[in-house]
């Protein structure tokens, strides 16, 4: 037990803690506020407190729990909403009968009274190791929760029983290799700052399907990969992350609202229960865990929220599931690091951020990956990390953006000017990139055909050429360009407005399948080829741009899912006929 000697906002300095360890969780003052030891010097410890410290003063007691900040893992996580240190907000609201989060409240993260139906998959006499699945619980209609032997534990099962149990009830007993008899429950704890172990990590070879054409076709992210969404205020970072959470082909989504506005988390809470998961037909909340640490909550808890979320994600990854972690936003998390670093009087780095900013960001993103899970059986799981970055004034040269760019392999650069023109997703195709294209190429070639990536490269070249032609157009006007360049501008406009732009208010265009994307891009490229051939025969570019099929391509994205193949073929035939008529007329004039 120690005594407080100094209080500086969320930072508390206490003496008399010789028995404590670095990263221990402590309880501070009469209200037993939750804190974590950051630094130690002799018996003096600097503690970051995850709750409001007003009213604390020198002399107040500090008691160490002797354990690091950990999360409870087991049935009951899905559909729940937690704060940054895994306190269940809905349960707290019912307990205190109010909307404000009181200080010092102690509520277990997992419900200790609710019973879950445990179905054993192992039997007495089985030899098990860490990570082996000993039973299952149907947690929601969408998710089968696998109860695993904790890592670093192995032995022989001496008893296991089916039935309805709480997360703290003993469901199995184990005679361990070290001679100790251990009881297994459906719940396990894990320190948030330590990555959960796995057998080995594989290079990512499968893309994460998001249904967003600019992501899936132009700048794909792999399952088990890392991506960042930087952009200024109002450019659509949160909207983009919501779209990824809703439509990505993953088994589970962990959405971390880190320092974001409360109304944005409210939008998530309102939308997700109403949205239907296209894979299961159930509500999206049946496969979602929410971490809400809004901007009005204590700043120190932001720093923990990122680790809380990714530890929960790793737990489901270890079951063999594909998991996505959506962090909104890592800039707010970095601001919390900067504030705590300043109060610790550490030497500041660039723009006041701590010198270890880049390494902390790496620790978060490097926990993503496609892995072989622990256990005797062969299971593979993946964890994809997507973080939003909110650079002040949209300046991508600031430290958080630059450090993130050095770590992640996909960079979706949002552009405020596109957002103001109502072009969504407002991802700038000239500034964005994906480093997964080479590793994903075999998958694309096998599943979508070799034309898919060839057409993608062609489209990127057209958009690049349009950018250089626009400078000439501003000087001399569009009409002074050659027919070939005018066709390039027209085709680039089609790629931008018909392909890259999606309508969030149109149910059919919310989500676009790979096949639909490939056919649509192929249609635009066919239009480009036919127009260039016709122009060489003397056809008028203005007439080629005005054919009815040109508009039909733009409207094709609103065609119902069961009709688009037939519709695209009809457009292709009509387009060839209409362009041929203009080309023949042009040939006669020549």
Secondary structure, 3 states (H helix, E strand, C coil): CEEEEEEECCEEEEECCCCCCCCEEEEECCCCEEEEEEEEECCEEEEEECCCCCCCCCCCEEEEEEEECEEEECCCCCCCEECCCCCEHHHHHHHHCCCCCCCCCCCCCCCCCCCEEEEECCCCCCEECCCCEEEEEECCCCCEEEEECCCCCCEEEEEECCEEECCCCEEEEEEECCCCEEEEECCEEEECCCCCCCCEEECCCCECCCCCHHHHHHCCCECCCEEEEECCCCCCHHHHHHHHHHHCCCCEEEEEEECCCHHHHHHHHHHHCCCECCCCCCEHHHHEEEEEECCCCCHHHHHHHHHHHHHHHHHHHCCCCEEEEEEECHHHHHHHHHHHHHHCCCCECHHHCECCHHHHHHHHHCCCEEEECCCCCCCEEEEEEEEEECCHHHCCCCHHHHHHHHHCCEECCECHHHHHCCCCCCECCCCCEECCHHHHHHHHHHHHCCHHHHHHHHHHHHHHHHHHHHHHHHHHCHHHCCHHHHHHHHHHHHHHHHHHCCCCCCHHHHCCCHHHHHHHHHHHHHHHHHHHHHHHCCCCHHHHHCCHHHHHHHHHHHCCCCCHHHHHHHHHHHHHHHHHHHHHHHHHHC
